[in-house]
Amino acid sequence: MRHAALVRFSALLGATVLGTGLSAAVATAAPTESGPTQLPADRLPAELVAAVQRDLHLSPQEYLDRAAAAQQLRSYADDFRQQNPADFAGAWMGDDGVPVVAVTTTEAAARVADDGFRSRQSPVSADSLDASLAEFGRWVSALPREVSSQINSAAVDVLRGKVVVDIANSPIGRALDLPTAIANLQVVLSPPAPAPGGTPAVTGGDDYVTSSENLATAPLESIEICSFGFAATDASGRPVSLSAGHCDPGPGPDGTARVYLPSGADVRASAPVGRFDRSTVGGPAGLDWSVIALDDAGVAAGLHEPAVRGAGGTTLAITGTAAPVIGAPVCKSGQASSFTCGVVAADRVETQLILGDGSEATIRGFASTACTLAGDSGGAIVTGTLALGITSGSNSGGAPSCGEANLALAQYGGTASLGIPIQAVAAESGTTVRTS
């Protein structure tokens, strides 16, 4: 069977974003603003609580509080940037939970402090960094494939005021002559990470299989395994599920590929619950999403409910949507690794997604340190009880378990996953995420 796509970017990127200068921050109270409602800590499923404690070393209440504080920071930062574009240089949650706003002038720093946030001075505005990232992306798109394949990713590092370019430590990568006309670039060389073998079992309550062929007769290599993301409704009010675009195998025998709840005994006897209605991988916005139209069987299975399902039948109710904030706590659910947690390592990442047929697409999203395995593609990423994104890929997709992935990738900075912001997915797909 075919599984999730792999993302060629190193978690070393996340380490450079979050690894320095945060633990010394002094706690500063941020103003309280209304936002999406989070569930109380005692309503979090036990499986998610265990993942939060294991991966983030936070209590359930600390997890919810930091997730809520990150969204308050996002709202403040967006307003501040709109009003003061030349002064704004980024925003993030420190590893001690302190919200920080970076600015380019002392006058702006004073305004941020007056508003109750910790400030930090930076020589480069966020607009300038975004312009450099976009210009670099255009340069990469014009390169021959054998050269562009050595560029793992580029991401905005607001702590250092740089666009960090992750390049493979290969002969072509080392010889690559970056354009000096693009400002604020910094190169990181990443050795290719080992790819442990192993095939994840088709288990769990949130996975699906699909194929462009008749499932009853399709060869195993043509069957895709992915995960459902978030329940939503389309413009007509019909129930749909949002997942990853690269999970759509293309038109099936009757025009669209069907989606099935897998049978553990015989995958070819899996029950159909819907079909791919539309999908995109790349495109002008660089997103990776699909809309799965649910049929009566899908609704009967509960796939239209505003909840994320984990292993053992546990569910987390979704209470709203959120935007990625550097340092914010996140957890993801997927059929292969269930709930795993980490933090947002970068909120603006551009990378190449390697698809099942060997082709590539430029994808833009956010990076997190949560472990993601093959089959987790399309699954839900949450912060607190808010929908944050859809899993697109990772640097650990070939590992048989997160434990082995962490060991194999430790020397390269650890696991890293690519998420597609759910608010951007909903806007482009014309859907509305269902909430409880």
Solvent accessible surface area in square Angstrom, and as a share of the most:
residue,aa,sasa,rsa
1,M,62,0.28
2,R,79,0.29
3,H,43,0.19
4,A,16,0.13
5,A,7,0.05
6,L,75,0.37
7,V,4,0.02
8,R,52,0.19
9,F,7,0.03
10,S,11,0.07
11,A,4,0.03
12,L,59,0.29
13,L,2,0.01
14,G,6,0.06
15,A,46,0.36
16,T,28,0.16
17,V,0,0.00
18,L,29,0.14
19,G,58,0.55
20,T,94,0.55
21,G,58,0.56
22,L,3,0.02
23,S,90,0.58
24,A,88,0.68
25,A,20,0.16
26,V,92,0.53
27,A,86,0.67
28,T,47,0.27
29,A,91,0.71
30,A,32,0.25
31,P,52,0.33
32,T,125,0.73
33,E,62,0.28
34,S,121,0.78
35,G,56,0.54
36,P,63,0.40
37,T,101,0.59
38,Q,34,0.15
39,L,15,0.07
40,P,70,0.44
41,A,25,0.20
42,D,130,0.67
43,R,144,0.52
44,L,12,0.06
45,P,16,0.10
46,A,81,0.63
47,E,41,0.18
48,L,0,0.00
49,V,30,0.17
50,A,53,0.41
51,A,1,0.01
52,V,0,0.00
53,Q,89,0.40
54,R,135,0.49
55,D,51,0.27
56,L,25,0.12
57,H,155,0.69
58,L,20,0.10
59,S,45,0.29
60,P,26,0.17
61,Q,91,0.40
62,E,82,0.37
63,Y,0,0.00
64,L,6,0.03
65,D,76,0.39
66,R,59,0.22
67,A,0,0.00
68,A,34,0.27
69,A,27,0.21
70,A,0,0.00
71,Q,27,0.12
72,Q,40,0.18
73,L,0,0.00
74,R,39,0.14
75,S,50,0.32
76,Y,26,0.10
77,A,0,0.00
78,D,71,0.37
79,D,73,0.38
80,F,12,0.05
81,R,61,0.22
82,Q,149,0.66
83,Q,138,0.61
84,N,32,0.17
85,P,66,0.41
86,A,76,0.59
87,D,28,0.15
88,F,3,0.01
89,A,1,0.00
90,G,2,0.02
91,A,6,0.05
92,W,2,0.01
93,M,2,0.01
94,G,1,0.01
95,D,81,0.42
96,D,55,0.28
97,G,18,0.18
98,V,7,0.04
99,P,9,0.06
100,V,6,0.03
101,V,0,0.00
102,A,1,0.00
103,V,0,0.00
104,T,34,0.20
105,T,47,0.27
106,T,95,0.55
107,E,114,0.51
108,A,0,0.00
109,A,17,0.13
110,A,55,0.43
111,R,93,0.34
112,V,0,0.00
113,A,60,0.46
114,D,122,0.63
115,D,63,0.32
116,G,19,0.18
117,F,3,0.01
118,R,91,0.33
119,S,36,0.23
120,R,90,0.33
121,Q,92,0.41
122,S,10,0.06
123,P,121,0.76
124,V,26,0.15
125,S,15,0.10
126,A,0,0.00
127,D,63,0.33
128,S,49,0.31
129,L,1,0.00
130,D,40,0.21
131,A,60,0.47
132,S,8,0.05
133,L,19,0.09
134,A,45,0.35
135,E,72,0.32
136,F,4,0.02
137,G,11,0.11
138,R,153,0.56
139,W,61,0.22
140,V,13,0.08
141,S,90,0.58
142,A,86,0.67
143,L,39,0.19
144,P,74,0.47
145,R,137,0.50
146,E,109,0.49
147,V,31,0.18
148,S,13,0.08
149,S,25,0.16
150,Q,37,0.16
151,I,7,0.04
152,N,15,0.08
153,S,3,0.02
154,A,4,0.03
155,A,0,0.00
156,V,0,0.00
157,D,0,0.00
158,V,2,0.01
159,L,14,0.07
160,R,93,0.34
161,G,2,0.02
162,K,71,0.30
163,V,0,0.00
164,V,0,0.00
165,V,0,0.00
166,D,2,0.01
167,I,3,0.02
168,A,18,0.14
169,N,59,0.30
170,S,25,0.16
171,P,99,0.62
172,I,73,0.37
173,G,4,0.04
174,R,141,0.52
175,A,82,0.63
176,L,32,0.16
177,D,120,0.62
178,L,30,0.15
179,P,30,0.19
180,T,136,0.79
181,A,94,0.73
182,I,10,0.05
183,A,61,0.47
184,N,34,0.17
185,L,36,0.18
186,Q,57,0.25
187,V,65,0.37
188,V,22,0.12
189,L,75,0.37
190,S,6,0.04
191,P,59,0.37
192,P,110,0.69
193,A,39,0.30
194,P,65,0.41
195,A,86,0.67
196,P,38,0.24
197,G,58,0.56
198,G,54,0.52
199,T,104,0.60
200,P,21,0.13
201,A,69,0.53
202,V,30,0.17
203,T,82,0.47
204,G,42,0.40
205,G,31,0.30
206,D,11,0.06
207,D,2,0.01
208,Y,0,0.00
209,V,0,0.00
210,T,0,0.00
211,S,3,0.02
212,S,39,0.25
213,E,78,0.35
214,N,87,0.45
215,L,5,0.03
216,A,62,0.48
217,T,109,0.63
218,A,0,0.00
219,P,55,0.35
220,L,82,0.41
221,E,114,0.51
222,S,16,0.10
223,I,0,0.00
224,E,13,0.06
225,I,0,0.00
226,C,1,0.00
227,S,0,0.00
228,F,14,0.06
229,G,8,0.08
230,F,2,0.01
231,A,6,0.05
232,A,0,0.00
233,T,37,0.22
234,D,13,0.07
235,A,103,0.80
236,S,89,0.58
237,G,50,0.48
238,R,131,0.48
239,P,43,0.27
240,V,2,0.01
241,S,3,0.02
242,L,0,0.00
243,S,0,0.00
244,A,0,0.00
245,G,2,0.02
246,H,26,0.12
247,C,1,0.00
248,D,35,0.18
249,P,30,0.19
250,G,22,0.21
251,P,105,0.66
252,G,11,0.11
253,P,107,0.67
254,D,89,0.46
255,G,44,0.42
256,T,48,0.28
257,A,1,0.01
258,R,98,0.36
259,V,0,0.00
260,Y,26,0.10
261,L,48,0.24
262,P,31,0.19
263,S,33,0.21
264,G,74,0.71
265,A,106,0.82
266,D,73,0.38
267,V,19,0.11
268,R,89,0.33
269,A,69,0.53
270,S,8,0.05
271,A,55,0.43
272,P,50,0.32
273,V,3,0.01
274,G,7,0.06
275,R,75,0.27
276,F,4,0.02
277,D,62,0.32
278,R,83,0.30
279,S,43,0.28
280,T,34,0.20
281,V,46,0.26
282,G,6,0.06
283,G,50,0.48
284,P,142,0.89
285,A,44,0.34
286,G,0,0.00
287,L,11,0.05
288,D,0,0.00
289,W,15,0.05
290,S,0,0.00
291,V,0,0.00
292,I,0,0.00
293,A,26,0.20
294,L,18,0.09
295,D,62,0.32
296,D,126,0.65
297,A,48,0.37
298,G,0,0.00
299,V,50,0.29
300,A,92,0.71
301,A,35,0.27
302,G,23,0.22
303,L,16,0.08
304,H,40,0.18
305,E,81,0.36
306,P,18,0.12
307,A,30,0.23
308,V,6,0.03
309,R,64,0.23
310,G,2,0.02
311,A,44,0.34
312,G,85,0.81
313,G,61,0.58
314,T,40,0.23
315,T,69,0.40
316,L,1,0.00
317,A,23,0.18
318,I,2,0.01
319,T,22,0.13
320,G,8,0.08
321,T,40,0.23
322,A,2,0.01
323,A,21,0.16
324,P,15,0.09
325,V,2,0.01
326,I,0,0.00
327,G,11,0.10
328,A,1,0.01
329,P,2,0.01
330,V,0,0.00
331,C,0,0.00
332,K,3,0.01
333,S,2,0.01
334,G,2,0.02
335,Q,11,0.05
336,A,30,0.24
337,S,20,0.13
338,S,23,0.15
339,F,6,0.03
340,T,9,0.05
341,C,7,0.04
342,G,5,0.05
343,V,38,0.22
344,V,0,0.00
345,A,2,0.02
346,A,0,0.00
347,D,21,0.11
348,R,51,0.19
349,V,3,0.02
350,E,20,0.09
351,T,3,0.01
352,Q,22,0.10
353,L,0,0.00
354,I,51,0.26
355,L,38,0.19
356,G,57,0.55
357,D,112,0.58
358,G,35,0.34
359,S,41,0.26
360,E,47,0.21
361,A,17,0.13
362,T,45,0.26
363,I,0,0.00
364,R,99,0.36
365,G,6,0.06
366,F,0,0.00
367,A,2,0.02
368,S,4,0.03
369,T,46,0.27
370,A,1,0.01
371,C,9,0.05
372,T,2,0.01
373,L,7,0.04
374,A,10,0.08
375,G,0,0.00
376,D,0,0.00
377,S,0,0.00
378,G,0,0.00
379,G,0,0.00
380,A,1,0.01
381,I,6,0.03
382,V,2,0.01
383,T,1,0.00
384,G,0,0.00
385,T,0,0.00
386,L,2,0.01
387,A,0,0.00
388,L,2,0.01
389,G,0,0.00
390,I,0,0.00
391,T,1,0.00
392,S,0,0.00
393,G,1,0.01
394,S,2,0.02
395,N,29,0.15
396,S,5,0.03
397,G,4,0.04
398,G,27,0.26
399,A,4,0.03
400,P,54,0.34
401,S,43,0.28
402,C,25,0.15
403,G,44,0.43
404,E,88,0.39
405,A,1,0.01
406,N,75,0.39
407,L,148,0.74
408,A,23,0.17
409,L,3,0.02
410,A,68,0.52
411,Q,136,0.61
412,Y,37,0.14
413,G,36,0.34
414,G,17,0.16
415,T,11,0.06
416,A,4,0.03
417,S,3,0.02
418,L,0,0.00
419,G,1,0.01
420,I,0,0.00
421,P,27,0.17
422,I,0,0.00
423,Q,83,0.37
424,A,37,0.29
425,V,0,0.00
426,A,17,0.14
427,A,85,0.66
428,E,81,0.36
429,S,6,0.04
430,G,42,0.40
431,T,11,0.06
432,T,90,0.52
433,V,13,0.07
434,R,83,0.30
435,T,61,0.35
436,S,88,0.57
